[in-house]
Amino acid sequence: MTNQGAQSGGMARLQLPNKEVELPIVIGTEDEHAIDVTKLRGESGYITLDEGYRNTGSVESKISFIDGEKGILRYRGIPIEQLAEHSTFIETALLLIYGDLPTADHLAQFRDMLIEHENIHEGMRHCFQGFPPTGHPMAILSSMINTLSCYNTDVLRMEEEGTFENAAARLISKIRTVAAAAYRTSSGMPLMYPDPKLAYCKNFLHMMFSLPNRAYEPDPDIVRALSLFLILHADHEQNCSAATVRMVGSSGANLFASCAAGVCALWGPLHGGANVAVIEQLQRIHASGTSIKELIERVKRKEERLFGFGHGVYKNYDPRAHILRDHAPKVLAKLGRQDPLLDIARELEEICLSDDYFISRNLYPNVDFYSGMLLRAMGIPVNMYTVMFAIGRMPGWIAQWKEVHDNQSRIYRPRQVYTGPPLRDYVPVEQRA
Ligand code: ACO
């Protein structure tokens, strides 16, 4: 069967040792060609082997599009550059989840739901006391997102119309409350309740930085920078965490549990955790006085990885890095601040982009290379960087989960080529060497 949505592009013929198999070619909206191998095993006994899935389209998806060679990213067809300039995070979230920009009424209604659900249950608030002060905010975040399954049992089963939207609004609203509480817990500060008078980004900054006896009034440029950061991180097709959310969701796991798994996948330094690794690497260069040339030589000798460079899909400049590269200095200038790490990053980029090691491997800055500069300007602590990424990515995870749910996808279950020992007998312990 040609999967729903893609165009038929004729047949591919695969010559196997004893047999020729015909496989359908499918073509996506942007002329991406794929061979549909769904029936290959049934017809030939063969499976495909593609470790790390780099050449495998695991799904047909309508959410975001990347052309890694050209450096293009679009959400539901709209270029990321246009959304970064004109949209808000909540509008972008609805675009990703439902496929179209929301009407003014839908946007207002969804914003009301975010306010309605911004608090977490008092019982959940007490859960934060169970974490040690040294607990990493990403560990706290993933645990607490999963804990939402215990406190929101009325929206776990999507049987009635409106339940999904209610669950989605709760997640997008509460992740902000949980994230701020995770930070306050890890720094020994009292938890702040959300303020229903404040819009999404400002409310988050309030919960992060206000004190019970001292209100925090963020600079409008910081609020806008946060919205931009969240928009740029909102989805990125079948990356490690989105694929995790889909995999978990395909088993029928609820939205909260599936997105908690996404948080865990995001934490790794090769994925969302890279935004921390970048800043730490730049800080090390700054503090130790290591020359950039020295670092690059170490990277070329494979003694170190240059964080914030390279990407599984982009073999060109990551368009999100372009936007952040331009925006971070503007925010710093408006706030009247300078950041020595920004100068180091720019010099590093300039040298790398003219070095054959990086050119020949198509290694360009990715989103994480400059995102830390913006977070530093906002006063976000380094251990919260990946949490910030998770807040931004939540709408994408929800959209990916919804696509699995709406399509009533079969449980995701890859196969393997077994390379372990052949059949052998159990040996009793006294006979083992
Ligand atoms: N620094 C130095 N060399 C690199 C880097 C890097 N950052 N990235 C790739 N290379 C080299 C590899 O050593 C390899 O060289 P070789 O051909 O001599 O063996 C070649 O480039 C290809 O590398 P792969 O690891 O095959 O590239 P892959 O596409 O699998 O990896 C990844 C992508 C994980 C992002 C990688 O580029 C990396 O580790 N980058 C640093 C971490 C990072 O910034 N991650 C964030 C990604 S964006 C995101 O998830 C939000």
Boltz pocket constraint, residues with backbone or C-beta under 6 A from the ligand:
constraints:
  - pocket:
      binder: B
      contacts: [[A, 269], [A, 270], [A, 271], [A, 272], [A, 274], [A, 299], [A, 304], [A, 305], [A, 306], [A, 307], [A, 308], [A, 309], [A, 310], [A, 311], [A, 312], [A, 313], [A, 361], [A, 363], [A, 366], [A, 367], [A, 368]]
      max_distance: 6.0
